[in-house]
Structure formats: C-alpha cells, structure tokens
Amino acid sequence: MLTLRQDASPSTPQESPASWLAWPETSGPALSLPDLTFTGEAANLPFGEQAAILAIAARRGVDPAAIAALRIAENGRAGREFGVLSIATGGDPSKPPTDPGSTFYAQCDAACSSLAAQVSRQLAAGVNPLDATGRLTYDFWQTWARRWAPVGAANDPTGLNKNWLANAWGAYESSYAT
C-alpha cells in the first residue's frame, strides 16, 4: 500500500509531490515514484494536496487526475475543498492535507470512493467509462456530474453547478494535454 511520509514537504521547488510518497517498511527497499507528477491545472494545486491526492488515489485505484480535477472544479475553502457536502466526512481542517486525520485527507478519500463507485455503476450497466487510452470519457463525466453536482440542487442556490461539468472536464483534460 502506498502511504505518505508524515514529514512531507518540498525541499526544492523542482521536487515532485510523488517524492513525498513512501512504501511501508515491511514491503522491502524504499521505492521512488519520480514520474508521478501533475500537469495542467492540477500542477498549480498546493504540493501537500497533490501528494495526498496521489497517495489516496493510488490506494483506491482511481485516476488521480480525476480527483485533482474534482478538487479544482469545487475549489472549496479550507475544510470544504471537495464541495459543500464534504464537511460531513470529518477530520481536522487545521491539519496538513497529507495527515490522515485532516479534513482534506478524509474528503479526498470520500471523493476517490465516489469515483470508484461511479465507475463500478457504469461497468455494471454495461457502459465502459474509459476511452481507448484508459482515460475517463466525457460521457462518464456527464453521468458523474448529475450525481456529484446536479443542476438545480437545493444546496446550490446560486446555480454554480451548471458550470461544474465544463470546469471539471477542462481540468481533467489539461492533465493529459501534451
């Protein structure tokens, strides 16, 4: 299982958030994951958030670019980084994102669980949510948007959910731009 070093912090501006990841002592020699970095809009997330997203997505077996896109689309304040309902996940908002007891960590874990469940629902319905390159399709994002950020929801009095799909898809696509 992939975990985060508790002392995670960049030592140089070029250090990858993936360098904060460490394998448990019992799995043998430490492994480096220098190729795990975000590109596009996700590269602008704070390093601690990037590291937490990479670790939790790896543990949950979901695309970290999708979770980063969700974080970007929601753009919530501290304690609600993944949306207005995410506060129900618990955790301490004063702890750093890489701390398993933090609100960010709990929200990210819940978002990964939601993404995995949506993929499973689509597969069970006979719909492949992935394109030929292994990326989530736009159709997948449309379906997930109806569940995650439904237009006209009672908790969206200003109508921001109407922009969610375009924002999330744009951030996701930017992660794969070359």
N, C-alpha and C positions, 0 to 999 in steps of 0.2 A: 504494500500500500504506500502511496506517495504521501509525504507529510511536509509540513513547513517547518523550517528551523525557527525557533522562537526568537532568535536574535536577528531575524531577517531585516536587513536594511542595506541599501546600496552603498558599496564602498567607493565606487567611481560612477560618474554619470553614464558610462557605457555599460555598466553591469546589467545583465538581463535579470528580470524578475525570476526567471527559471533558475538562476543560480541560488536563489533562496530556498529551493526545494531540496529535500534530503530524504534518503531512504532510511527506514528503521535500521538500527544497529544489527538486528538479527538477520537481515537479508544479505549480509556479506559486505563487500567493499562499497564505499560510498560511490554513487553514480552521479555524473554531471549531466544536466539536460540543457546545454547551452543553446540548442536550436529552438527551444520553446520561448518564443517572444511574440508579442502582439505587433501587428502592423495596422495601418489605417488609423481610424479614430480611437481604437482601443489602446493604441500606444500612448495616448495622452492621459489615460487613467493613472492615478497615483500608483507608484510601484507596489505599495502594500496591497492595494486592491487587485492589481494584476497578479501578484503572487498567490493571493488567496483564491482568485478565480481559476488560475492554472491548476492549483493543487486539488481544489474541490471538484472541478470538472473532471480531472483525471481519475479521482476516486470514484466518481459517479458514472464515468464512462460516457460523458457528453462532450459536445464540441465547445471548447472554452470560448471560441469566437462568438458563439450564440449567446452565451451568458454575458460576455462583455458587451455585446450589442444590446441586450436587455438592460444592463446597468446604464448604458449611455442613453437609451430611449427613455428610461424612467427618470434619470438624473435627479434622484431624490436627495434631500438634505440628510445630514448625519442621522442615522437611526432609521431612515426610510429610503435607503439607497436604491432598493429594488421596487419601490412603489408604495402607495398609501396603505395597503393592507399588510405590508411586510413587517410592520411593527409587532404583529401577533406572533412572530417567530421567536421572540425572546432575545436574550443576550444583553450584553452591556455595551451601550454606544460609546462609552469612554475608552474602551479597549481598542488596540490597533486591529486592522482588518485580518491580520494573519493569526490572531489569537482565537482559538476555537470557542472561547467564551464571549466573543464580541457579537454585537448585533449584525455587523456586516457579514461575518462568517456564517451565522445562522440563516440570514436572508439568502446568501449565495447558495448555501446547501439546499434551502427550500426551492430556490429557482431552478437548480440543477435537477431536483426531484420532479418538479413540474415539467421541465423539458423532457426528461426521460419518460414520464407518464404520457405526455402528448405523442411522443414518437411511438410508444407502445400501442396507444389507442389507434393511431393511423395504421400501424402494421397489422393489428388485429382486424381492422376494417378492410384489409387488402390493399391499402394505399402505401406505396413506397415513399417515405418522406425525403429520400435522398436522391440527388441527381447522379449522373454518371461519374462525377468526380468525388462523390462522397459528401458533398455539402448539402445542407438542408435547402429544400426548394422554396420558391416563393409561395407556392400553394400551401406548403407546411406553415409558413409564417402567417398567411391569411387565416388559416384554421386556428393557430395558436392565439392570434390577436383577438379572435372572437371570444376566447376563453380568458385570456390574461387581461386584456384592456378593451372590454366591449364598449362600443359607441353607445352613448345614452345611459351608461351605468349610473346608479344613484350616487356613487362615490366620486363622480366626475362632473360636478356641477358646472364647470366652465367649458366642457367639451374638448378637453385636451386629447382624449382617447382617439379622436378622429385622425390625429397626426401620428399615432403610435406606430402603425404598420410601416409607414414611409420612413420614420426615424429609425426603427429597429432594423428594417431591411437595409437601409443605407449604411448603417454602422456595420452590419454583418458583411455586406458586400465589400466595404472598404478594407476589411481584414484580408480579403483574398485578391485585392487589386494588385496588378503587377506593374 
